Amino acid sequence: MLRFSLAKGMHAFAARAAMTQHVRFMSTQMFDKILVANRGEIACRVMKTAKKMGIKTVAVYSTADESKIGSITQMDTTLHGLKVIFCFGWFLCTAARHVRMADEAVCVGPPPSAQSYLDIEAIIGAMKQTGAQAVHPGYGFLSENAQFCKRLQEEGLTFIGPDPFAIKAMGDKIESKKLAEDAKVNIIPGHMGLIETPEDAVEIAKSVGYPVMIKASAGGGGKGMRIAWNDEQTVEGE
């Protein structure tokens, strides 16, 4: 049974506002070199901005994103007075765009993300190898991993984003809402506890007043947010 928190709006946004005192922005400290712990368009956008700011970037990549170059043999000949060039050999497969865009790149493991982009020690090793002072996580991957942020602090490295406390607090929607309330931030009316059964959900929804939003307090298994306008929809959303 998934445990859900009910609210009449996006209470997570209010909770995030309460955490602003814990966020360290990049503007407070300039770095000479940062590592971007992501790939694809996400990493490219970070690198593009860093370049405009005069900051060197380091890319990380799995073996699936590296370039593969084979030998190519060239032969010249003349045919009917025209010089003809024949090329024989393997094709060229260039590295991923984010790898080519960075000033430096380090391979952190095989294709599975758990063994490369999500490997905390491999990322830290790449930072030490290249002298990167900070890491920008982009979003997804390690961006919401409090343990990763903590390990960086232990190594004297900087995480460009929230600190471990903020990441952990925002991981649970109920706890983040309580935190926002304690910080005197206006929050959307709703239920502040766990809901164990569909029957409980219906009773709470009635007390809050329809329509209500149903949201998993933590991982919701891909259900996302559901809007319920009546008892039947509340049960289905639960």
C-alpha positions as MATLAB code, in Angstrom:
seq = 'MLRFSLAKGMHAFAARAAMTQHVRFMSTQMFDKILVANRGEIACRVMKTAKKMGIKTVAVYSTADESKIGSITQMDTTLHGLKVIFCFGWFLCTAARHVRMADEAVCVGPPPSAQSYLDIEAIIGAMKQTGAQAVHPGYGFLSENAQFCKRLQEEGLTFIGPDPFAIKAMGDKIESKKLAEDAKVNIIPGHMGLIETPEDAVEIAKSVGYPVMIKASAGGGGKGMRIAWNDEQTVEGE';
ca = [
       0.000    0.000    0.000;
       1.443    3.368   -0.986;
       1.132    6.086    1.613;
      -0.180    9.391    0.366;
      -0.376   12.998    1.454;
      -3.427   15.028    0.433;
      -3.348   18.739   -0.261;
      -5.339   21.249   -2.273;
      -2.305   22.423   -4.268;
       1.406   22.262   -4.849;
       2.563   22.333   -1.221;
       6.016   21.130   -2.297;
       6.701   24.584   -3.735;
       6.015   26.184   -0.366;
       8.329   23.722    1.328;
      11.088   24.507   -1.139;
      10.780   28.190   -0.242;
      11.506   27.303    3.374;
      14.780   25.717    2.341;
      16.338   28.731    0.636;
      18.595   29.439    3.611;
      20.297   26.082    3.037;
      21.118   26.618   -0.642;
      24.581   27.700   -1.661;
      24.489   29.461   -4.998;
      27.313   29.389   -7.483;
      27.475   33.187   -7.474;
      28.853   33.188   -3.912;
      32.044   31.444   -5.002;
      33.705   31.371   -8.387;
      35.368   28.149   -9.463;
      38.116   27.646  -12.032;
      36.912   24.196  -13.023;
      33.758   22.183  -12.384;
      32.729   18.630  -13.188;
      29.296   18.083  -14.695;
      27.905   14.801  -13.347;
      25.356   14.291  -16.095;
      25.094   13.676  -19.825;
      23.284   14.758  -22.960;
      21.445   18.072  -23.271;
      21.413   18.612  -19.504;
      25.217   18.539  -19.314;
      25.595   20.623  -22.481;
      23.506   23.465  -21.079;
      25.564   23.574  -17.886;
      28.791   23.573  -19.897;
      27.562   26.335  -22.186;
      26.811   28.579  -19.213;
      30.102   27.707  -17.506;
      31.992   28.646  -20.674;
      30.302   32.056  -20.718;
      31.438   32.513  -17.112;
      35.016   31.565  -17.942;
      34.879   28.285  -16.028;
      36.473   25.133  -17.431;
      34.372   21.982  -17.448;
      34.971   18.271  -17.035;
      32.617   15.722  -18.535;
      32.095   12.198  -17.289;
      30.952    9.421  -19.596;
      30.336    5.723  -19.804;
      31.910    3.520  -22.436;
      28.649    3.818  -24.378;
      29.354    7.539  -24.881;
      33.006    7.352  -25.840;
      34.385    7.671  -29.356;
      35.434    4.604  -31.297;
      37.932    5.108  -34.092;
      39.102    2.436  -36.502;
      42.002    2.507  -38.961;
      41.322    3.962  -42.398;
      43.476    3.187  -45.433;
      43.642    5.674  -48.305;
      44.690    4.835  -51.883;
      45.165    7.351  -54.691;
      44.975    6.512  -58.387;
      44.356    8.195  -61.714;
      41.389    7.219  -63.854;
      40.875    8.799  -67.282;
      43.045   11.698  -66.265;
      41.210   12.291  -63.002;
      42.686   11.679  -59.579;
      40.492    9.308  -57.585;
      40.820    8.620  -53.864;
      39.596    5.346  -52.380;
      39.210    4.894  -48.638;
      38.992    1.559  -46.893;
      38.539    0.773  -43.219;
      36.249    1.160  -40.221;
      33.694    3.909  -39.741;
      34.216    6.706  -37.239;
      31.832    6.992  -34.290;
      32.337   10.300  -32.475;
      31.954   10.746  -28.736;
      28.730   12.056  -27.227;
      28.154   15.794  -27.605;
      28.678   16.606  -23.925;
      32.024   14.803  -24.023;
      33.166   16.829  -27.030;
      31.952   20.098  -25.531;
      33.893   19.796  -22.259;
      37.498   20.882  -21.766;
      38.297   17.475  -20.274;
      36.503   14.154  -20.090;
      36.874   11.108  -17.855;
      35.374    7.666  -18.388;
      33.665    6.537  -15.183;
      32.492    3.063  -16.107;
      30.473    0.765  -18.379;
      27.071    1.616  -19.970;
      24.779    0.774  -16.994;
      24.132    4.043  -15.114;
      24.562    2.342  -11.732;
      28.137    1.519  -12.720;
      29.012    4.903  -14.210;
      26.915    8.063  -13.851;
      25.553    6.938  -10.474;
      28.874    5.680   -9.127;
      29.677    8.214   -6.403;
      33.263    7.114   -5.853;
      33.973    7.137   -9.597;
      32.674   10.706   -9.874;
      34.782   11.830   -6.921;
      37.775   10.057   -8.429;
      37.268   11.960  -11.682;
      37.180   15.240   -9.760;
      40.448   14.470   -8.016;
      42.025   13.342  -11.275;
      41.163   16.570  -13.084;
      41.354   19.027  -10.212;
      37.692   20.029  -10.446;
      36.710   22.086   -7.411;
      32.960   21.543   -7.614;
      30.359   19.336   -9.234;
      27.171   20.412  -10.984;
      24.714   17.473  -10.942;
      22.223   18.806  -13.475;
      18.961   17.049  -12.703;
      18.233   13.362  -12.315;
      21.122   10.982  -11.612;
      22.844   12.180   -8.386;
      21.157   15.594   -8.134;
      18.899   14.505   -5.242;
      21.302   12.116   -3.537;
      22.079   13.398   -0.043;
      24.812   10.790    0.421;
      26.636   12.076   -2.671;
      26.513   15.624   -1.328;
      27.798   14.439    2.049;
      30.695   12.520    0.476;
      31.728   15.624   -1.448;
      31.818   17.615    1.773;
      33.972   14.930    3.371;
      36.428   15.270    0.494;
      36.472   19.070    0.677;
      34.641   19.387   -2.637;
      31.613   21.537   -3.421;
      28.168   20.431   -4.523;
      26.485   23.136   -6.597;
      23.017   22.872   -5.136;
      21.300   22.216   -1.793;
      23.170   20.749    1.159;
      22.454   17.215    2.478;
      19.934   18.504    5.008;
      17.844   20.221    2.343;
      18.002   17.270   -0.053;
      16.952   14.812    2.627;
      14.193   17.060    3.945;
      12.701   17.564    0.498;
      12.737   13.847   -0.218;
       9.600   13.338    1.877;
       6.659   15.585    0.965;
       5.054   15.333    4.398;
       8.209   16.222    6.282;
       8.978   19.066    3.869;
       5.505   20.509    4.415;
       5.971   20.350    8.190;
       9.333   22.057    7.783;
       7.736   24.835    5.739;
       5.041   25.285    8.386;
       7.663   25.498   11.155;
       9.452   28.166    9.095;
       6.200   30.200    9.030;
       5.798   29.774    5.267;
       2.213   29.844    4.019;
       1.182   26.339    3.013;
      -1.838   24.947    1.204;
      -4.473   23.410    3.519;
      -4.356   19.631    3.594;
      -3.549   16.544    5.635;
      -0.170   16.489    7.389;
       0.014   12.777    8.131;
       0.072    9.419    6.410;
      -3.033    7.851    4.894;
      -3.122    4.071    5.130;
      -6.428    3.092    3.487;
      -8.800    4.364    0.756;
     -11.502    4.799    3.389;
      -9.268    7.080    5.407;
      -8.446    9.027    2.246;
     -12.124    9.655    1.543;
     -12.823   10.888    5.059;
      -9.825   13.208    5.011;
     -10.706   14.496    1.531;
     -14.199   15.370    2.748;
     -12.800   17.242    5.737;
     -10.326   19.146    3.531;
     -12.925   19.861    0.864;
     -12.993   18.863   -2.801;
     -11.169   19.078   -5.099;
      -8.029   17.607   -3.541;
      -4.650   16.643   -4.926;
      -3.301   13.195   -4.089;
       0.472   12.906   -4.066;
       2.812   10.166   -2.887;
       4.743   11.284    0.194;
       7.930    9.816   -1.309;
       8.220    7.404   -4.242;
       4.841    6.902   -5.872;
       5.755    4.263   -8.429;
       5.139    6.615  -11.340;
       1.600    7.611  -10.377;
       2.504   11.265  -10.080;
      -0.159   13.676   -8.843;
      -3.873   12.953   -9.092;
      -6.761   15.386   -8.769;
      -9.908   14.003   -7.146;
     -13.246   15.791   -7.396;
     -15.291   13.236   -5.451;
     -15.129   10.129   -3.257;
     -14.883    7.732   -6.195;
     -11.908    9.548   -7.749;
     -10.211    9.686   -4.355;
     -10.409    5.903   -4.042;
      -9.119    5.450   -7.603;
      -6.241    7.882   -6.971;
      -5.365    6.127   -3.720;
];
